[in-house]
């Protein structure tokens, strides 16, 4: 069995509200894929196995199995909220929509007389 790590092409679009990441994963089903989101990173992994068999007169004359793997770690250009994202798979394109994290708030420092 030979295992190959296939490249995953991506595109990242940023709006005022969040990020959309599209990854090309042709031939993979949703159950073959896993993703994890961190504030500055998105990781996509997947594995699919295929089997091919030819028979003549009820006897196997050819049999082949293979496994294909993908792995892509994407550094995101802005911090995202890891709780509010969604992912959909359609026509071999995996699309992630993630809202941006709230910006850091400045706290005014007051001086008090002792």
C-alpha positions in Angstrom: 0.0 0.0 0.0 1.4 3.4 -0.9 0.4 6.5 1.0 0.7 9.9 -0.6 0.4 13.4 1.0 -1.5 15.5 -1.5 -1.2 19.3 -1.7 -4.2 21.3 -0.8 -4.8 24.6 -2.6 -6.4 27.4 -0.6 -7.7 30.9 -0.8 -8.4 33.2 2.1 -10.8 36.2 2.0 -11.0 38.7 4.8 -14.0 40.9 5.5 -14.7 43.4 8.3 -16.6 40.6 10.2 -14.4 37.5 9.6 -12.4 35.2 7.3 -13.5 32.7 4.7 -11.0 30.0 3.8 -11.6 27.7 0.8 -9.6 24.5 0.4 -9.7 22.2 -2.6 -10.1 18.6 -1.5 -11.4 16.8 -4.6 -12.6 13.2 -4.1 -12.8 13.5 -0.3 -16.1 13.1 1.6 -17.0 15.0 4.8 -16.4 11.9 6.9 -12.9 11.6 5.5 -11.9 15.1 6.7 -11.1 16.7 10.1 -10.3 20.3 10.9 -9.2 22.2 14.0 -9.3 25.9 14.5 -7.0 27.9 16.8 -7.0 31.7 17.2 -4.3 32.1 14.5 -4.2 28.7 12.7 -6.5 26.3 10.8 -5.4 22.7 10.3 -7.1 20.4 7.8 -6.4 16.7 7.7 -7.9 13.9 5.7 -7.5 10.3 4.6 -9.4 8.2 2.1 -8.8 4.7 1.0 -9.7 3.1 -2.3 -9.8 -0.4 -3.5 -9.9 -1.8 -7.0 -10.4 -5.4 -8.0 -10.8 -7.1 -11.3 -12.2 -10.7 -11.7 -12.3 -13.0 -14.6 -14.4 -16.2 -14.4 -14.9 -15.6 -10.7 -11.2 -15.4 -9.9 -9.3 -12.3 -8.9 -6.7 -11.4 -11.5 -5.9 -7.9 -10.2 -6.3 -6.2 -6.9 -5.1 -2.8 -5.7 -5.6 -0.7 -2.6 -4.3 2.8 -1.9 -4.6 5.5 0.7 -4.4 9.2 0.1 -3.7 11.7 2.8 -3.9 15.5 3.0 -2.5 17.8 5.6 -2.6 21.6 5.4 -1.7 24.0 8.3 -2.8 27.5 7.5 -1.5 30.5 9.5 -4.5 33.0 9.6 -3.8 36.7 8.9 -6.0 37.8 11.9 -7.2 36.2 15.2 -10.5 34.4 14.8 -13.2 33.4 17.3 -12.8 29.6 17.6 -16.4 29.1 18.8 -18.4 30.7 16.0 -17.1 29.1 12.9 -18.7 26.8 10.4 -17.5 24.4 7.6 -19.2 23.1 4.5 -18.1 20.7 1.8 -19.5 21.1 -1.7 -18.2 20.0 -5.1 -14.7 19.2 -3.7 -14.3 22.6 -2.0 -14.2 22.8 1.8 -15.3 26.2 2.9 -14.7 27.6 6.4 -16.3 30.8 7.7 -14.9 32.2 10.9 -15.7 35.4 12.7 -12.9 37.7 13.8 -12.0 37.8 17.5 -13.0 40.9 19.4 -10.1 43.4 19.4 -8.2 43.9 22.6 -9.7 46.7 24.8 -7.6 49.4 26.2 -8.0 50.1 29.9 -7.5 53.6 31.2 -5.1 53.9 34.1 -6.1 56.2 36.9 -3.7 57.6 39.4 -4.8 57.8 43.0 -3.3 59.8 45.7 -2.0 57.7 48.6 
